[in-house]
Amino acid sequence: MALPATVKTRPEPFGFWLRLPDHTLVAVDRPRARALGLDGGPLWDDTVAHPPTGPLEVHVAITSRCPVGCEGCYQDATVDGRDVPLGALCETLDGLRDLGVFTVAFGGGEPLLHPDLAPLAREALARGLTPVVTTSGVGLTPERLEALRGYAQVNVSHDGVSGGYLAVRGVDGAHLADRAVRALVAQGTPVGVNHVLTRQNFAGLAETAAHARALGARELQLLRYKPAGRAATEAYLSRRLDPSQVDALGGTLQALAEAHQGALSLRVDCALVPLLSEALTDPEALRRFGVFGCEAGAHLGAVRRDGALAGCSFVTPPVSPVKPPRRALAVLWDTSPAVEGFRRWVTAPPEPCASCPVRGVCRGGCKVVSEHLVGCFAPDPECPRVRAASAR
């Protein structure tokens, strides 16, 4: 059985990744890959060690401009920020293509303000990359709405109803997010909602999920509040989920999934997985569905506005006096200390992660959080299992 040319493939030591025409990503093992006429070549030679394969998704910052000034902006975007020129972004896309990336997620700042939003999607598609973008909806015009047609999915940031948005961001842009979701749905562009969970909006999560569904969003992506950019202050301690909310998170998500089954997909970012560690009765089920903790340096990478490569878009990579060409990402992925540090930590974490039964799925938790609270990569201090070990 031969695969159609519209299916993008990438060999892996376990088998193959397949990107289907509808942008679904599927992992197949070696026997299934062989049945499809695929051969992993040297990667299927188990007698030798293989370098890490490239990420599946890379987040690319395209602008530092944003007029809103949200209190917790992880990119510290400002009204007088700058756009990354299209030519430089095309060089980045060349590098991502060479790295074997499947999805490129464009962000900002506010991406709607970039003058080349439509050409950027076309350039990504021309290189076999699936373009997605995240926006607050600020600055949406009919022309910019039309430019979003080229994206496989647009995620709109919406941090809650009934005052939740204002409590998280310090500004109330909920009506702009609502308008953007409705306009995208009416246009036929696949749309999801990104929702940052904090102490202030956790109680309204069920209401927000119902609201996103009513607007016509196809998925709700839950994100952990992270101490990066303007959020890397003492105020982080009063905005992160409190221990009782963390303990309730697993049951809350289960109830949401059951309430919206088939109507609204529920996703969590990798930073939330460690907060679910006590609720994971079957960690292997998450592994089978590709849900993992810290993906930085593994399935996930980031390219910052200056072209620097990082394992995660929330981490500031070391400053280098010489910026390598953006198209050299395939080489940097194997050699960059900004990426290798994540892999090394996951391979040999300290206790209590080393002996934790969910280590293979959790991967030690969010390094952005531990670096802010502890000063280095360490077991996630907000993980229930780490909290219990510290108490002992």
Secondary structure, 3 states (H helix, E strand, C coil): CCCCCCCEEEEECCEEEEECCCCCEEEEEHHHHHHCCCCCHHHHCCCCCCCCCCCCEEEEECECECCCCCCCCCCCCECCCCECCHHHHHHHHHHHHHHCCCEEEEECCCHHHCCCHHHHHHHHHHCCCEEEEEECCCCCCHHHHHHHHHCCEEEEECCCCCCHHHHHHCCCCHHHHHHHHHHHHHHCCCEEEEEEECCCCHHHHHHHHHHHHHHCCCEEEEEECCCCHHHCCCCHHHHCCCHHHHHHHHHHHHHHHHHCCCCCEEEECHHHHHHHHHHCCCHHHHHHCCCCCCCECCCEEEECCCCCEECCCCCCCCCCCCCCCHHHHHHHHHHCHHHHHHHHHHHCCCCCCCCCCCHHHHCCCCHHHHHHHHCCCCCCCCCHHHHHHHHC
